[in-house]
């Protein structure tokens, strides 16, 4: 049988087919996500736009859309793409081509990550919808700012976001180490509020 685990920089060995919460560390997640490029790296700028940077933005937008949301749901928003620290970021067309096996792997990893940080294994549908809305707002911003989409193209694909929610937000391209540190700090801040 082929190896189905990955060794992390923390020394943990994460079994992708049967992930356990004890093998998950925020430092591994933050490091991996800071080095995973969104849009398959097809973005403008001197640094790739990382999944960690995207996740920070999604959590911020989620908080603006849901100002009374408790810290645990904001943490779920921050961690919404956390499995990508080991499985990478696949653009939606690739996910469709891979089929349901990708979604199952993502669900198993998400459940283990949530349990590790004291969150419900499954996210309630209403919260998931709000995170998806924030994620879509972020994708629209990324598409129009750094991925070469016109606003009309982005509107067709992602829908036009409520510009009042994102008006003063910007897409930031930074060195991975800065993003990793900010992601870890935000995680710890939210975890401390739960």
Wavefront OBJ file of the C-alpha trace (Angstrom):
o trace
v 0.000 0.000 0.000
v 1.263 3.483 -0.851
v 2.284 5.843 1.951
v -0.645 8.049 2.936
v 1.000 10.201 5.606
v 3.083 13.332 5.552
v 5.732 14.377 8.032
v 5.268 17.933 9.232
v 7.981 20.371 10.284
v 6.765 19.963 13.879
v 7.744 16.291 13.617
v 4.114 15.145 13.567
v 3.134 12.474 11.081
v -0.305 13.223 9.649
v -2.203 10.276 8.168
v -4.264 11.744 5.338
v -6.684 8.815 5.239
v -7.269 8.769 8.991
v -6.178 12.145 10.405
v -6.168 12.464 14.168
v -6.375 15.756 16.068
v -3.216 14.988 18.079
v -1.148 15.150 14.879
v -2.288 18.675 14.029
v -0.370 21.798 15.065
v -1.273 25.387 14.185
v 2.350 26.116 13.293
v 2.247 23.401 10.611
v -1.034 24.732 9.248
v 0.167 28.351 9.188
v 3.483 27.422 7.583
v 1.892 25.256 4.912
v -0.859 27.747 4.044
v 1.630 30.643 3.859
v 3.473 28.768 1.100
v 0.420 27.538 -0.856
v -0.473 29.909 -3.702
v -4.058 30.739 -4.562
v -5.059 30.848 -8.242
v -2.343 28.272 -9.018
v 0.128 31.142 -8.643
v -1.357 32.985 -11.627
v -1.444 36.364 -9.896
v 0.302 39.699 -10.296
v 2.968 40.795 -7.838
v 6.306 39.807 -6.391
v 4.816 37.299 -3.953
v 2.206 34.622 -4.463
v -1.138 35.331 -2.864
v -1.202 32.636 -0.223
v -4.057 30.640 1.232
v -3.023 31.974 4.659
v -3.445 35.588 3.482
v -6.763 34.667 1.864
v -7.913 33.023 5.114
v -7.083 36.134 7.132
v -9.156 38.196 4.695
v -12.078 35.752 4.759
v -12.135 35.834 8.561
v -12.159 39.657 8.489
v -15.013 39.744 5.951
v -16.941 37.084 7.892
v -16.641 39.271 11.002
v -17.971 42.286 9.110
v -20.898 40.290 7.745
v -21.580 38.772 11.179
v -20.444 41.330 13.787
v -22.077 39.430 16.667
v -20.558 36.059 15.721
v -18.719 34.443 18.622
v -14.968 33.876 18.367
v -15.429 30.149 17.679
v -17.167 30.867 14.357
v -14.566 33.453 13.438
v -11.937 30.781 14.130
v -13.834 28.366 11.880
v -13.762 31.084 9.192
v -9.991 31.479 9.620
v -9.552 27.697 9.360
v -11.982 27.261 6.426
v -9.163 26.253 4.038
v -6.859 24.715 6.659
v -6.810 21.236 5.027
v -4.984 22.826 2.115
v -1.821 22.881 4.235
v -1.416 19.250 3.213
v -3.622 18.801 0.128
v -2.867 22.125 -1.563
v -5.268 24.603 -3.087
v -7.070 23.257 -6.103
v -8.954 25.716 -8.258
v -12.662 24.923 -8.556
v -12.440 23.425 -12.069
v -9.837 20.899 -10.835
v -11.958 20.030 -7.782
v -14.856 19.296 -10.121
v -12.664 17.066 -12.267
v -11.316 15.140 -9.252
v -14.816 14.520 -7.964
v -16.203 13.515 -4.559
v -12.976 11.907 -3.286
v -11.404 15.371 -2.845
v -14.418 16.559 -0.859
v -14.286 13.494 1.411
v -10.585 14.013 2.133
v -11.256 17.693 2.855
v -14.102 16.777 5.266
v -11.950 14.281 7.206
v -9.116 16.777 7.588
v -11.486 19.598 8.542
v -13.114 17.493 11.253
v -9.728 16.562 12.765
v -8.552 20.193 12.648
v -11.751 21.447 14.286
v -11.598 18.857 17.055
v -7.925 19.716 17.674
v -8.898 23.304 18.459
v -12.087 22.553 20.413
v -14.503 23.349 17.590
v -17.453 21.259 16.394
v -16.295 18.639 13.874
v -18.983 19.764 11.423
v -19.824 23.400 10.823
v -23.531 24.301 11.058
v -25.046 24.996 7.641
v -25.925 28.623 8.451
v -22.330 29.387 9.534
v -20.938 27.515 6.527
v -23.094 29.682 4.233
v -21.823 32.882 5.827
v -18.206 31.710 5.527
v -18.841 30.826 1.881
v -20.264 34.309 1.320
v -17.115 35.872 2.832
v -14.991 33.477 0.767
v -16.807 34.564 -2.406
v -16.324 38.257 -1.563
v -12.617 37.537 -1.099
v -12.428 35.607 -4.381
v -14.041 38.559 -6.198
v -11.501 40.946 -4.667
v -8.610 38.649 -5.608
v -9.945 38.102 -9.126
v -10.255 41.820 -9.852
v -7.109 42.952 -8.007
v -4.456 40.368 -8.828
v -5.828 37.581 -11.046
v -6.556 39.595 -14.191
v -10.371 39.434 -14.184
v -12.476 42.411 -15.195
v -15.220 43.393 -12.762
v -17.879 42.170 -15.188
v -16.163 38.750 -15.469
v -15.850 38.513 -11.696
v -19.492 39.562 -11.255
v -20.608 36.733 -13.567
v -18.500 34.101 -11.826
v -18.638 35.172 -8.173
v -21.544 37.608 -8.056
v -21.113 41.260 -7.202
v -20.216 41.653 -3.521
v -21.646 44.274 -1.226
v -18.953 46.884 -1.774
v -19.755 48.623 1.523
v -18.457 45.519 3.342
v -15.110 45.404 1.517
v -14.592 49.079 0.589
v -11.522 49.683 2.774
v -10.002 46.198 2.420
v -7.057 45.475 0.160
v -5.367 42.410 -1.230
v -1.924 42.184 0.360
v 1.059 40.402 -1.146
v 3.651 39.732 1.539
v 6.541 37.417 2.273
v 5.308 34.007 3.495
v 6.998 34.368 6.880
v 5.016 37.555 7.666
v 1.752 35.932 6.633
v 2.555 32.765 8.606
v 3.226 34.803 11.743
v 0.029 36.859 11.355
v -2.056 33.732 10.715
v -0.663 32.038 13.826
v -1.181 35.175 15.916
v -4.784 35.582 14.764
v -5.493 31.906 15.441
v -4.095 32.212 18.960
v -6.043 35.427 19.587
v -9.345 33.853 18.542
v -8.627 30.617 20.415
v -7.979 32.690 23.536
v -11.427 34.295 23.200
v -13.312 30.995 23.123
l 1 2 3 4 5 6 7 8 9 10 11 12 13 14 15 16 17 18 19 20 21 22 23 24 25 26 27 28 29 30 31 32 33 34 35 36 37 38 39 40 41 42 43 44 45 46 47 48 49 50 51 52 53 54 55 56 57 58 59 60 61 62 63 64 65 66 67 68 69 70 71 72 73 74 75 76 77 78 79 80 81 82 83 84 85 86 87 88 89 90 91 92 93 94 95 96 97 98 99 100 101 102 103 104 105 106 107 108 109 110 111 112 113 114 115 116 117 118 119 120 121 122 123 124 125 126 127 128 129 130 131 132 133 134 135 136 137 138 139 140 141 142 143 144 145 146 147 148 149 150 151 152 153 154 155 156 157 158 159 160 161 162 163 164 165 166 167 168 169 170 171 172 173 174 175 176 177 178 179 180 181 182 183 184 185 186 187 188 189 190 191 192 193 194
